[in-house]
Structure formats: structure tokens, C-alpha cells
């Protein structure tokens, strides 16, 4: 998936639904300026914190 933001975030993290960092949640995340790219499975829900 590719997400385009209106400005570049300082940092992007994958978190759980309570917005807490969770060691059990592992996703490969690519942050390039205003775009965030990550691989997802169909119907998968991912919460990001920027």
C-alpha cells in the first residue's frame, strides 16, 4: 500500500489499535518524504503513528 501525506512525517511507526508500540506487530515500512509504503495482505488492518 502507498499513502501520500501533505507533508513529510518525522517518524512513522506501526502500532496496535491502542496506539502502543507492540513487539508482536511487525511490518516492513518504507518512509520516503511525503510517501509511506508498506506491504499488506488483503483485508488486513494496520495502524500507523506518524
N, C-alpha and C positions, 0 to 999 in steps of 0.2 A: 504494500500500500504506500502511497505517496501523499503527504499532507503538506500544503503550502500555507505558510503563515504570513501576516502582513509585515512582520519584522523578525529578525533572527533571534532565537532564544539564547540565553547564556548557557543553559544546560537542559538536557532532556533526559528523563528517567522513566522507566517502566515501573509502575506501582500497582498495588492491589486496589480493590474497589473503595477502600477506606483511605486511599492516597498515602499509604505507608509503604516504605520500601520493603520488599519481601524477597528473601533469598530463593524461594520456590518459583518465582516468576522470572524466567529467563527469556529474553528476546534479543535478537541481533538488531541493533538500531544504528542507523546512519544519519548523522546530522550535518547537513551541508548548507550553511547560511539560513535561508528562509524555508528550506525544504527538509522534511523529515521522511526518511524511507525505512520501512520495516517489512519483514515477511510475516504473513498471517495465513492461517488456514481458513477455509470457508466457514462462516457463521461464528468465528472466534471474536471474543470481546477483549480489547486491550485498552488499559487506562494509562495515559501518558501524563507526566507532570513536566511542565516547561518553566 
